[in-house]
């Protein structure tokens, strides 16, 4: 099992989710889908796409951008497809529009 973490601009997250859910690797609940998608709103250091994204954090003492952290757990054989989908649908036209990380999950158990 793999864990995919991605940091994505807020204006691209809806497209990323739609693309993931329409991908062949996503599957469906009727056929034992094993994916688990979670999203968090985070303050990060992506380059802002426009002035409205710029925020100054008093706590951090620096400029931040509200972005999304996506966490997706999936079977090993589906990871590359999901990474490709996230990279394609998360594009903003900037050289560094976000980041994707993939790590191994040592153990996972469904709560039933």
FENUR-V782577 format. One record per residue. N is the residue number from 1. RES is the residue in three letters. PHI is phi in whole degrees, -180 to 180 (none if undefined). Layout:
N	RES	PHI
N	RES	PHI
This chain:
1	UNK	none
2	UNK	-119
3	UNK	-116
4	UNK	-108
5	UNK	-117
6	UNK	-138
7	UNK	-110
8	UNK	-133
9	UNK	-60
10	UNK	-62
11	UNK	-80
12	UNK	-110
13	UNK	-65
14	UNK	-63
15	UNK	-66
16	UNK	-64
17	UNK	-62
18	UNK	-61
19	UNK	-67
20	UNK	-61
21	UNK	-70
22	UNK	-98
23	UNK	-76
24	UNK	-63
25	UNK	-69
26	UNK	-64
27	UNK	70
28	UNK	-149
29	UNK	-63
30	UNK	-67
31	UNK	-112
32	UNK	74
33	UNK	-54
34	UNK	-112
35	UNK	-85
36	UNK	-135
37	UNK	-110
38	UNK	-134
39	UNK	-127
40	UNK	-133
41	UNK	-86
42	UNK	-130
43	UNK	-100
44	UNK	-135
45	UNK	-117
46	UNK	-61
47	UNK	-68
48	UNK	-65
49	UNK	-80
50	UNK	-155
51	UNK	-59
52	UNK	-65
53	UNK	-82
54	UNK	-75
55	UNK	-134
56	UNK	-111
57	UNK	-93
58	UNK	-66
59	UNK	-63
60	UNK	-92
61	UNK	70
62	UNK	-158
63	UNK	-74
64	UNK	-134
65	UNK	-124
66	UNK	-73
67	UNK	-138
68	UNK	-110
69	UNK	-105
70	UNK	-104
71	UNK	-122
72	UNK	-134
73	UNK	-105
74	UNK	-152
75	UNK	-67
76	UNK	-52
77	UNK	-71
78	UNK	-97
79	UNK	-59
80	UNK	-64
81	UNK	-63
82	UNK	-64
83	UNK	-61
84	UNK	-63
85	UNK	-65
86	UNK	-63
87	UNK	-63
88	UNK	-71
89	UNK	-84
90	UNK	-92
91	UNK	-60
92	UNK	-122
93	UNK	97
94	UNK	-87
95	UNK	-61
96	UNK	-127
97	UNK	-87
98	UNK	161
99	UNK	-139
100	UNK	-128
101	UNK	-125
102	UNK	-127
103	UNK	-131
104	UNK	-81
105	UNK	-102
106	UNK	-70
107	UNK	-160
108	UNK	-146
109	UNK	-140
110	UNK	-72
111	UNK	-91
112	UNK	-119
